[in-house]
Amino acid sequence: MKKLLILAIFAGALVFGVFNYHFILVDDGLKVLKKVELTFQDTFVDARGDKKFKMLLNPALVKAGFKDVIDRAGDSIK
């Protein structure tokens, strides 16, 4: 019974993380942004190379602050 409780707590924490955060793989590592809305969409995003500029067309990522992540990485958008 104790193992089941621990497993349920772990699963709940995992679902909480998936609903609340964007995990974005960029050129210099993994970035985590807090989501604006609770959804499963755009939880894991690959934004390496030129794909990061395509991600700026995604409204959920822009609201979460993805442009700031790119600016801090040294890539400028004009």
For each residue, the residues with C-beta under 8 A, 3 or more apart:
1: 4 5
2: 5 6
3: 6 7
4: 1 7 8
5: 1 2 8 9
6: 2 3 9 10
7: 3 4 10 11
8: 4 5 11 12
9: 5 6 12 13
10: 6 7 13 14
11: 7 8 14 15
12: 8 9 15 16
13: 9 10 16 17
14: 10 11 17 18
15: 11 12 18 19
16: 12 13 19 20
17: 13 14 20 21
18: 14 15 21 40 43
19: 15 16 35 38 39 40
20: 16 17 34 35 38
21: 17 18 32 33 34 35 43
22: 32 33 34 35 42 43 45 60 61 64 66
23: 30 31 32 43 44 45
24: 30 31 32 33 45 47 55 61 66 69
25: 29 30 31 44 45 46 47 48
26: 29 30 31 47 48 52 69 70 73
27: 48 49 52 73
28: 73
29: 25 26
30: 23 24 25 26
31: 23 24 25 26 69
32: 21 22 23 24
33: 21 22 24 61 64 65 66 69
34: 20 21 22 64
35: 19 20 21 22 38 39 42 60 64
36: 60 63 64
37: 60
38: 19 20 35
39: 19 35 42 60
40: 18 19 43
41: 60
42: 22 35 39 45 58 60 61
43: 18 21 22 23 40
44: 23 25
45: 22 23 24 25 42 55 61
46: 25 51
47: 24 25 26 51 52 55 66
48: 25 26 27 51 52
49: 27 52
50: 53 54
51: 46 47 48 54 55
52: 26 27 47 48 49 55 56 70 75
53: 50 56 77
54: 50 51 57 58
55: 24 45 47 51 52 58 61 66
56: 52 53 61 62 66 67 70 77
57: 54
58: 42 54 55 61 62 66
59: 62 63
60: 22 35 36 37 39 41 42 63 64
61: 22 24 33 42 45 55 56 58 64 66
62: 56 58 59 65 66 67
63: 36 59 60
64: 22 33 34 35 36 60 61
65: 33 62 68 69
66: 22 24 33 47 55 56 58 61 62 69 70
67: 56 62 70 71 77
68: 65 71 72
69: 24 26 31 33 65 66 72 73
70: 26 52 56 66 67 73 75 77
71: 67 68 75 76 77
72: 68 69
73: 26 27 28 69 70
74:
75: 52 70 71
76: 71
77: 53 56 67 70 71
78:
